[in-house]
């Protein structure tokens, strides 16, 4: 089972990484901070000073259309924001 699912590469996350040396990842919902720290350190070969986690809930929506009631669901996920040590960095674009 992989703890790291994918890195989050959005405008806000990229700005955070450039200014504050913080990187965001979508992680397994059962992973704790110690496991996340170990997984990022082994995957990218960097040292980490802190890990912050956020749990996003399931979002449900309902629309009233000509065909009737249409329901949708967006699955929940866990996000981890990793603060790297001074002088460290992760390059997501070197393998493209």
C-alpha positions, -999 to +999 in steps of 0.1 A: +000+000+000+014+034-010+011+063+014+018+090-012-009+090-039+001+121-059+016+156-055-007+186-057+005+209-084-018+239-084-011+276-086-014+280-048+007+249-040+034+260-065+035+295-050+038+279-015+067+258-026+086+287-041+081+311-012+080+289+019+095+256+008+062+237+015+049+210-007+014+194-008+005+158-014-027+137-016-020+109+008-037+077+021-066+086+044-053+061+071-017+075+071-004+094+101+022+122+102+051+099+110+043+076+081+039+105+057+072+120+068+090+087+063+074+082+028+084+116+015+119+113+028+125+080+012+107+089-021+125+122-027+156+120-005+150+152+015+148+160+052+115+173+066+110+197+095+072+194+099+040+178+084+005+192+085-025+172+075-060+181+064-090+158+059-115+169+032-150+154+036-172+138+009-192+165-010-227+157-023-247+178-046-282+177-061-294+193-093-330+197-105-330+192-143-355+184-171-347+147-166-354+149-129-333+149-098-296+143-105-272+136-076-235+136-077-207+129-052-171+140-049-150+117-028-131+128+003-094+127+006-065+136+029-040+163+021-005+166+037+015+198+036+052+191+041+077+217+053+112+209+041+144+217+060+163+248+050+182+244+017+162+213+005+138+212-025+118+188-046+117+190-084+085+174-098+093+183-134+127+166-139+111+134-153+090+149-180 
